[in-house]
Amino acid sequence: MATASTTNWTNLVNVFGATMIVGTEAVGAGGATGWAVASLLKMGDQVVIGATVIGVIAGLVATVAFFRSAYRVEPFR
């Protein structure tokens, strides 16, 4: 019979909590940067929306990268 590994709840809560905080900041900053740059250069509305979406996607990528490195440092099992 296989042995069941226990979950380290402290690490789980720490990693998810930190990921939520960092993710909120990264996505917000990415979206705001895309909006600000496109608006500053007086581009059209569609370009502003596109730049904002690209910024949000960059923030999501940064969030996933943060989660992966945080999980390596504090594994759940």
C-alpha positions as CSV (number, residue, x, y, z in Angstrom):
1,M,0.0,0.0,0.0
2,A,1.3,3.5,-0.9
3,T,2.2,5.8,1.9
4,A,0.2,9.0,2.0
5,S,2.2,12.2,2.4
6,T,1.0,14.9,4.6
7,T,0.4,18.4,3.5
8,N,2.4,21.1,5.1
9,W,-0.4,23.6,5.7
10,T,1.8,26.4,6.9
11,N,3.8,26.4,3.6
12,L,0.6,26.1,1.6
13,V,-1.0,29.1,3.2
14,N,2.2,31.1,3.0
15,V,2.7,30.4,-0.7
16,F,-0.9,31.1,-1.7
17,G,-1.1,34.2,0.4
18,A,2.1,35.7,-1.0
19,T,1.1,34.7,-4.5
20,M,-2.3,36.5,-4.1
21,I,-0.5,39.7,-2.9
22,V,2.2,39.6,-5.5
23,G,-0.2,38.7,-8.3
24,T,-2.5,41.6,-7.4
25,E,0.3,44.0,-7.6
26,A,1.8,42.5,-10.8
27,V,-1.4,42.4,-12.7
28,G,-2.5,45.9,-11.6
29,A,0.9,47.4,-12.4
30,G,1.0,45.7,-15.8
31,G,-2.4,46.9,-16.7
32,A,-1.7,50.4,-15.5
33,T,1.6,50.5,-17.4
34,G,0.0,49.4,-20.6
35,W,-2.8,51.9,-20.2
36,A,-0.4,54.8,-19.3
37,V,2.0,54.2,-22.1
38,A,-0.6,53.9,-24.8
39,S,-2.5,56.9,-23.5
40,L,0.6,59.0,-23.2
41,L,1.5,58.3,-26.8
42,K,-2.1,59.2,-27.8
43,M,-2.9,56.0,-29.5
44,G,-6.5,54.9,-30.3
45,D,-8.9,53.3,-28.0
46,Q,-8.3,49.8,-29.4
47,V,-4.5,50.2,-29.0
48,V,-5.0,51.3,-25.4
49,I,-7.1,48.2,-24.7
50,G,-4.6,46.0,-26.4
51,A,-1.7,47.5,-24.5
52,T,-3.6,47.1,-21.2
53,V,-4.3,43.4,-22.0
54,I,-0.6,42.8,-22.9
55,G,0.3,44.4,-19.5
56,V,-2.2,42.2,-17.7
57,I,-0.8,39.1,-19.4
58,A,2.7,40.1,-18.4
59,G,1.5,40.4,-14.9
60,L,0.0,37.0,-15.0
61,V,3.2,35.5,-16.3
62,A,5.1,37.2,-13.5
63,T,2.6,35.8,-11.0
64,V,3.0,32.2,-12.3
65,A,6.8,32.6,-12.2
66,F,6.6,33.8,-8.6
67,F,4.3,30.9,-7.6
68,R,6.7,28.4,-9.1
69,S,9.7,29.8,-7.4
70,A,7.9,30.1,-4.1
71,Y,6.7,26.5,-4.3
72,R,10.3,25.4,-4.9
73,V,11.4,27.2,-1.7
74,E,8.5,26.1,0.4
75,P,7.1,22.8,-0.9
76,F,3.7,21.7,0.3
77,R,4.7,18.0,0.8
